[in-house]
Amino acid sequence: MSNPTGNDTDIAELGYEAARDELVDVVKVLEQGGLDLDASLALWERGEALAKRCEEHLAGARKRVETALAHAEDEG
């Protein structure tokens, strides 16, 4: 099923910025309303998955920063 934001890309393939930008689009479409229940639910579910993907990217970035800081402390 095509979603109203026009993006059918597999969420697992999206980088942080792409997932965040699409999530912003999803929120805008949902706020505008006018979708039938099935389309709204499908879009809501995609939004939830996009938010989770963003969190995964942020957690990975946080881990990399923590590792780099620990490495710098070990050498310093």
N, CA, C and O atoms as a printed pandas DataFrame, in Angstrom:
     atom_number atom_name residue_name chain_id  residue_number  x_coord  y_coord  z_coord
0              1         N          MET        A               1    0.845   -1.187    0.000
1              2        CA          MET        A               1    0.000    0.000    0.000
2              3         C          MET        A               1    0.884    1.241    0.000
3              4         O          MET        A               1    1.784    1.353    0.832
4              5         N          SER        A               2    0.654    2.134   -0.878
5              6        CA          SER        A               2    1.387    3.381   -0.953
6              7         C          SER        A               2    0.916    4.288    0.175
7              8         O          SER        A               2   -0.268    4.317    0.509
8              9         N          ASN        A               3    1.859    5.031    0.762
9             10        CA          ASN        A               3    1.430    5.911    1.845
10            11         C          ASN        A               3    1.291    7.336    1.335
11            12         O          ASN        A               3    1.897    7.694    0.326
12            13         N          PRO        A               4    0.496    8.154    2.022
13            14        CA          PRO        A               4    0.191    9.507    1.562
14            15         C          PRO        A               4    1.390   10.446    1.501
15            16         O          PRO        A               4    1.293   11.512    0.892
16            17         N          THR        A               5    2.527   10.083    2.118
17            18        CA          THR        A               5    3.703   10.942    2.019
18            19         C          THR        A               5    4.468   10.661    0.743
19            20         O          THR        A               5    5.406   11.385    0.409
20            21         N          GLY        A               6    4.075    9.609    0.017
21            22        CA          GLY        A               6    4.708    9.293   -1.252
22            23         C          GLY        A               6    6.029    8.556   -1.113
23            24         O          GLY        A               6    6.754    8.409   -2.097
24            25         N          ASN        A               7    6.357    8.092    0.073
25            26        CA          ASN        A               7    7.622    7.400    0.275
26            27         C          ASN        A               7    7.353    5.970    0.711
27            28         O          ASN        A               7    6.802    5.727    1.784
28            29         N          ASP        A               8    7.750    5.029   -0.135
29            30        CA          ASP        A               8    7.570    3.618    0.183
30            31         C          ASP        A               8    8.901    2.928    0.459
31            32         O          ASP        A               8    8.972    1.699    0.465
32            33         N          THR        A               9    9.952    3.705    0.687
33            34        CA          THR        A               9   11.267    3.157    0.967
34            35         C          THR        A               9   11.225    2.312    2.232
35            36         O          THR        A               9   10.556    2.659    3.205
36            37         N          ASP        A              10   11.949    1.199    2.203
37            38        CA          ASP        A              10   12.064    0.354    3.387
38            39         C          ASP        A              10   12.733    1.180    4.487
39            40         O          ASP        A              10   13.819    1.722    4.282
40            41         N          ILE        A              11   12.106    1.274    5.622
41            42        CA          ILE        A              11   12.588    2.115    6.715
42            43         C          ILE        A              11   13.973    1.689    7.184
43            44         O          ILE        A              11   14.775    2.535    7.580
44            45         N          ALA        A              12   14.266    0.397    7.146
45            46        CA          ALA        A              12   15.574   -0.094    7.572
46            47         C          ALA        A              12   16.702    0.454    6.700
47            48         O          ALA        A              12   17.859    0.449    7.121
48            49         N          GLU        A              13   16.391    0.919    5.505
49            50        CA          GLU        A              13   17.400    1.451    4.594
50            51         C          GLU        A              13   17.639    2.947    4.791
51            52         O          GLU        A              13   18.573    3.496    4.207
52            53         N          LEU        A              14   16.822    3.613    5.592
53            54        CA          LEU        A              14   16.901    5.058    5.739
54            55         C          LEU        A              14   17.971    5.474    6.738
55            56         O          LEU        A              14   18.120    4.869    7.799
56            57         N          GLY        A              15   18.710    6.515    6.380
57            58        CA          GLY        A              15   19.614    7.148    7.324
58            59         C          GLY        A              15   18.817    8.011    8.283
59            60         O          GLY        A              15   17.605    8.169    8.132
60            61         N          TYR        A              16   19.506    8.569    9.270
61            62        CA          TYR        A              16   18.817    9.364   10.285
62            63         C          TYR        A              16   18.066   10.543    9.677
63            64         O          TYR        A              16   16.883   10.737    9.959
64            65         N          GLU        A              17   18.742   11.328    8.846
65            66        CA          GLU        A              17   18.126   12.533    8.305
66            67         C          GLU        A              17   16.910   12.200    7.442
67            68         O          GLU        A              17   15.886   12.878    7.523
68            69         N          ALA        A              18   17.022   11.160    6.620
69            70        CA          ALA        A              18   15.901   10.777    5.759
70            71         C          ALA        A              18   14.714   10.308    6.601
71            72         O          ALA        A              18   13.571   10.664    6.316
72            73         N          ALA        A              19   14.986    9.506    7.643
73            74        CA          ALA        A              19   13.914    9.026    8.520
74            75         C          ALA        A              19   13.266   10.191    9.258
75            76         O          ALA        A              19   12.042   10.252    9.375
76            77         N          ARG        A              20   14.086   11.116    9.755
77            78        CA          ARG        A              20   13.563   12.283   10.474
78            79         C          ARG        A              20   12.709   13.158    9.558
79            80         O          ARG        A              20   11.626   13.601    9.940
80            81         N          ASP        A              21   13.206   13.401    8.350
81            82        CA          ASP        A              21   12.461   14.245    7.416
82            83         C          ASP        A              21   11.127   13.621    7.030
83            84         O          ASP        A              21   10.114   14.314    6.942
84            85         N          GLU        A              22   11.128   12.304    6.799
85            86        CA          GLU        A              22    9.866   11.654    6.464
86            87         C          GLU        A              22    8.923   11.662    7.663
87            88         O          GLU        A              22    7.713   11.815    7.496
88            89         N          LEU        A              23    9.462   11.499    8.863
89            90        CA          LEU        A              23    8.625   11.545   10.061
90            91         C          LEU        A              23    7.947   12.903   10.186
91            92         O          LEU        A              23    6.772   12.976   10.545
92            93         N          VAL        A              24    8.669   13.971    9.896
93            94        CA          VAL        A              24    8.079   15.312    9.909
94            95         C          VAL        A              24    6.931   15.373    8.904
95            96         O          VAL        A              24    5.877   15.932    9.206
96            97         N          ASP        A              25    7.126   14.804    7.708
97            98        CA          ASP        A              25    6.072   14.784    6.691
98            99         C          ASP        A              25    4.854   13.990    7.163
99           100         O          ASP        A              25    3.714   14.398    6.942
100          101         N          VAL        A              26    5.105   12.858    7.812
101          102        CA          VAL        A              26    4.015   12.024    8.324
102          103         C          VAL        A              26    3.177   12.819    9.320
103          104         O          VAL        A              26    1.948   12.808    9.255
104          105         N          VAL        A              27    3.841   13.504   10.236
105          106        CA          VAL        A              27    3.129   14.291   11.244
106          107         C          VAL        A              27    2.276   15.371   10.577
107          108         O          VAL        A              27    1.125   15.584   10.959
108          109         N          LYS        A              28    2.845   16.049    9.581
109          110        CA          LYS        A              28    2.097   17.095    8.878
110          111         C          LYS        A              28    0.836   16.537    8.227
111          112         O          LYS        A              28   -0.238   17.128    8.334
112          113         N          VAL        A              29    0.972   15.396    7.552
113          114        CA          VAL        A              29   -0.182   14.797    6.869
114          115         C          VAL        A              29   -1.239   14.381    7.889
115          116         O          VAL        A              29   -2.430   14.611    7.678
116          117         N          LEU        A              30   -0.809   13.771    8.991
117          118        CA          LEU        A              30   -1.769   13.358   10.014
118          119         C          LEU        A              30   -2.461   14.561   10.650
119          120         O          LEU        A              30   -3.655   14.508   10.946
120          121         N          GLU        A              31   -1.715   15.641   10.858
121          122        CA          GLU        A              31   -2.320   16.843   11.441
122          123         C          GLU        A              31   -3.335   17.490   10.510
123          124         O          GLU        A              31   -4.313   18.078   10.974
124          125         N          GLN        A              32   -3.115   17.389    9.204
125          126        CA          GLN        A              32   -4.047   17.966    8.238
126          127         C          GLN        A              32   -5.365   17.214    8.231
127          128         O          GLN        A              32   -6.413   17.793    7.946
128          129         N          GLY        A              33   -5.318   15.926    8.543
129          130        CA          GLY        A              33   -6.531   15.116    8.541
130          131         C          GLY        A              33   -7.011   14.845    7.131
131          132         O          GLY        A              33   -6.279   15.056    6.164
132          133         N          GLY        A              34   -8.222   14.386    7.018
133          134        CA          GLY        A              34   -8.811   14.131    5.712
134          135         C          GLY        A              34   -8.552   12.743    5.170
135          136         O          GLY        A              34   -9.070   12.398    4.107
136          137         N          LEU        A              35   -7.766   11.932    5.864
137          138        CA          LEU        A              35   -7.510   10.568    5.423
138          139         C          LEU        A              35   -8.566    9.640    6.002
139          140         O          LEU        A              35   -9.122    9.902    7.069
140          141         N          ASP        A              36   -8.836    8.555    5.290
141          142        CA          ASP        A              36   -9.747    7.571    5.878
142          143         C          ASP        A              36   -9.017    6.827    7.000
143          144         O          ASP        A              36   -7.801    6.953    7.149
144          145         N          LEU        A              37   -9.753    6.071    7.767
145          146        CA          LEU        A              37   -9.194    5.409    8.945
146          147         C          LEU        A              37   -8.028    4.489    8.596
147          148         O          LEU        A              37   -6.995    4.522    9.264
148          149         N          ASP        A              38   -8.183    3.664    7.553
149          150        CA          ASP        A              38   -7.114    2.733    7.181
150          151         C          ASP        A              38   -5.836    3.466    6.785
151          152         O          ASP        A              38   -4.742    3.073    7.191
152          153         N          ALA        A              39   -5.969    4.523    6.001
153          154        CA          ALA        A              39   -4.801    5.292    5.584
154          155         C          ALA        A              39   -4.150    5.978    6.788
155          156         O          ALA        A              39   -2.924    6.028    6.886
156          157         N          SER        A              40   -4.963    6.501    7.695
157          158        CA          SER        A              40   -4.435    7.153    8.891
158          159         C          SER        A              40   -3.668    6.160    9.758
159          160         O          SER        A              40   -2.577    6.462   10.243
160          161         N          LEU        A              41   -4.239    4.984    9.948
161          162        CA          LEU        A              41   -3.563    3.967   10.755
162          163         C          LEU        A              41   -2.263    3.510   10.111
163          164         O          LEU        A              41   -1.256    3.340   10.799
164          165         N          ALA        A              42   -2.277    3.311    8.804
165          166        CA          ALA        A              42   -1.057    2.898    8.099
166          167         C          ALA        A              42    0.018    3.972    8.224
167          168         O          ALA        A              42    1.192    3.665    8.430
168          169         N          LEU        A              43   -0.387    5.223    8.100
169          170        CA          LEU        A              43    0.571    6.313    8.209
170          171         C          LEU        A              43    1.090    6.433    9.639
171          172         O          LEU        A              43    2.278    6.676    9.849
172          173         N          TRP        A              44    0.222    6.268   10.604
173          174        CA          TRP        A              44    0.628    6.298   12.013
174          175         C          TRP        A              44    1.660    5.201   12.284
175          176         O          TRP        A              44    2.671    5.443   12.942
176          177         N          GLU        A              45    1.404    4.008   11.779
177          178        CA          GLU        A              45    2.336    2.893   11.976
178          179         C          GLU        A              45    3.687    3.189   11.328
179          180         O          GLU        A              45    4.730    2.882   11.905
180          181         N          ARG        A              46    3.675    3.783   10.137
181          182        CA          ARG        A              46    4.940    4.144    9.491
182          183         C          ARG        A              46    5.656    5.202   10.331
183          184         O          ARG        A              46    6.875    5.146   10.490
184          185         N          GLY        A              47    4.916    6.148   10.861
185          186        CA          GLY        A              47    5.513    7.164   11.717
186          187         C          GLY        A              47    6.170    6.564   12.947
187          188         O          GLY        A              47    7.265    6.972   13.334
188          189         N          GLU        A              48    5.510    5.607   13.554
189          190        CA          GLU        A              48    6.081    4.920   14.716
190          191         C          GLU        A              48    7.378    4.209   14.338
191          192         O          GLU        A              48    8.361    4.271   15.076
192          193         N          ALA        A              49    7.381    3.534   13.190
193          194        CA          ALA        A              49    8.575    2.828   12.724
194          195         C          ALA        A              49    9.695    3.821   12.396
195          196         O          ALA        A              49   10.863    3.548   12.672
196          197         N          LEU        A              50    9.347    4.964   11.812
197          198        CA          LEU        A              50   10.345    5.988   11.517
198          199         C          LEU        A              50   10.953    6.540   12.804
199          200         O          LEU        A              50   12.165    6.741   12.879
200          201         N          ALA        A              51   10.126    6.786   13.812
201          202        CA          ALA        A              51   10.616    7.285   15.093
202          203         C          ALA        A              51   11.570    6.271   15.722
203          204         O          ALA        A              51   12.603    6.647   16.275
204          205         N          LYS        A              52   11.226    5.000   15.639
205          206        CA          LYS        A              52   12.088    3.949   16.179
206          207         C          LYS        A              52   13.423    3.928   15.435
207          208         O          LYS        A              52   14.477    3.768   16.049
208          209         N          ARG        A              53   13.375    4.090   14.113
209          210        CA          ARG        A              53   14.606    4.105   13.308
210          211         C          ARG        A              53   15.496    5.279   13.721
211          212         O          ARG        A              53   16.713    5.128   13.831
212          213         N          CYS        A              54   14.898    6.434   13.947
213          214        CA          CYS        A              54   15.660    7.593   14.404
214          215         C          CYS        A              54   16.328    7.300   15.748
215          216         O          CYS        A              54   17.497    7.629   15.952
216          217         N          GLU        A              55   15.587    6.689   16.650
217          218        CA          GLU        A              55   16.144    6.333   17.961
218          219         C          GLU        A              55   17.312    5.360   17.823
219          220         O          GLU        A              55   18.301    5.470   18.548
220          221         N          GLU        A              56   17.201    4.412   16.896
221          222        CA          GLU        A              56   18.299    3.463   16.665
222          223         C          GLU        A              56   19.553    4.193   16.205
223          224         O          GLU        A              56   20.655    3.914   16.677
224          225         N          HIS        A              57   19.374    5.132   15.279
225          226        CA          HIS        A              57   20.525    5.908   14.802
226          227         C          HIS        A              57   21.144    6.717   15.938
227          228         O          HIS        A              57   22.366    6.756   16.080
228          229         N          LEU        A              58   20.307    7.360   16.742
229          230        CA          LEU        A              58   20.814    8.167   17.841
230          231         C          LEU        A              58   21.533    7.317   18.881
231          232         O          LEU        A              58   22.560    7.730   19.419
232          233         N          ALA        A              59   21.001    6.138   19.165
233          234        CA          ALA        A              59   21.649    5.238   20.120
234          235         C          ALA        A              59   23.012    4.800   19.590
235          236         O          ALA        A              59   23.982    4.724   20.345
236          237         N          GLY        A              60   23.082    4.512   18.291
237          238        CA          GLY        A              60   24.356    4.124   17.692
238          239         C          GLY        A              60   25.363    5.262   17.738
239          240         O          GLY        A              60   26.541    5.042   18.022
240          241         N          ALA        A              61   24.909    6.466   17.461
241          242        CA          ALA        A              61   25.795    7.626   17.510
242          243         C          ALA        A              61   26.275    7.866   18.938
243          244         O          ALA        A              61   27.446    8.174   19.160
244          245         N          ARG        A              62   25.377    7.725   19.895
245          246        CA          ARG        A              62   25.730    7.915   21.300
246          247         C          ARG        A              62   26.806    6.915   21.713
247          248         O          ARG        A              62   27.760    7.266   22.408
248          249         N          LYS        A              63   26.643    5.675   21.282
249          250        CA          LYS        A              63   27.619    4.623   21.612
250          251         C          LYS        A              63   28.978    4.946   21.005
251          252         O          LYS        A              63   30.007    4.762   21.655
252          253         N          ARG        A              64   28.989    5.427   19.759
253          254        CA          ARG        A              64   30.251    5.767   19.109
254          255         C          ARG        A              64   30.957    6.910   19.839
255          256         O          ARG        A              64   32.177    6.889   19.999
256          257         N          VAL        A              65   30.191    7.903   20.278
257          258        CA          VAL        A              65   30.782    9.024   21.017
258          259         C          VAL        A              65   31.351    8.530   22.344
259          260         O          VAL        A              65   32.466    8.894   22.718
260          261         N          GLU        A              66   30.592    7.707   23.052
261          262        CA          GLU        A              66   31.069    7.181   24.332
262          263         C          GLU        A              66   32.338    6.369   24.149
263          264         O          GLU        A              66   33.259    6.467   24.960
264          265         N          THR        A              67   32.396    5.564   23.089
265          266        CA          THR        A              67   33.583    4.758   22.809
266          267         C          THR        A              67   34.773    5.654   22.487
267          268         O          THR        A              67   35.883    5.412   22.962
268          269         N          ALA        A              68   34.547    6.680   21.686
269          270        CA          ALA        A              68   35.629    7.600   21.331
270          271         C          ALA        A              68   36.137    8.345   22.552
271          272         O          ALA        A              68   37.345    8.526   22.708
272          273         N          LEU        A              69   35.224    8.784   23.428
273          274        CA          LEU        A              69   35.641    9.491   24.643
274          275         C          LEU        A              69   36.413    8.562   25.574
275          276         O          LEU        A              69   37.403    8.981   26.173
276          277         N          ALA        A              70   35.987    7.329   25.705
277          278        CA          ALA        A              70   36.701    6.367   26.562
278          279         C          ALA        A              70   38.083    6.102   26.001
279          280         O          ALA        A              70   39.054    6.011   26.752
280          281         N          HIS        A              71   38.180    5.978   24.687
281          282        CA          HIS        A              71   39.472    5.740   24.030
282          283         C          HIS        A              71   40.394    6.946   24.247
283          284         O          HIS        A              71   41.584    6.775   24.515
284          285         N          ALA        A              72   39.857    8.143   24.133
285          286        CA          ALA        A              72   40.651    9.355   24.327
286          287         C          ALA        A              72   41.155    9.453   25.768
287          288         O          ALA        A              72   42.285    9.879   26.006
288          289         N          GLU        A              73   40.319    9.059   26.721
289          290        CA          GLU        A              73   40.730    9.078   28.125
290          291         C          GLU        A              73   41.828    8.069   28.385
291          292         O          GLU        A              73   42.749    8.339   29.156
292          293         N          ASP        A              74   41.744    6.913   27.753
293          294        CA          ASP        A              74   42.759    5.871   27.923
294          295         C          ASP        A              74   44.121    6.325   27.404
295          296         O          ASP        A              74   45.160    5.963   27.958
296          297         N          GLU        A              75   44.106    7.118   26.339
297          298        CA          GLU        A              75   45.352    7.582   25.739
298          299         C          GLU        A              75   45.865    8.860   26.403
299          300         O          GLU        A              75   47.038    9.209   26.263
300          301         N          GLY        A              76   44.994    9.548   27.117
301          302        CA          GLY        A              76   45.354   10.841   27.692
302          303         C          GLY        A              76   45.878   10.744   29.047
303          304         O          GLY        A              76   46.221   11.761   29.650
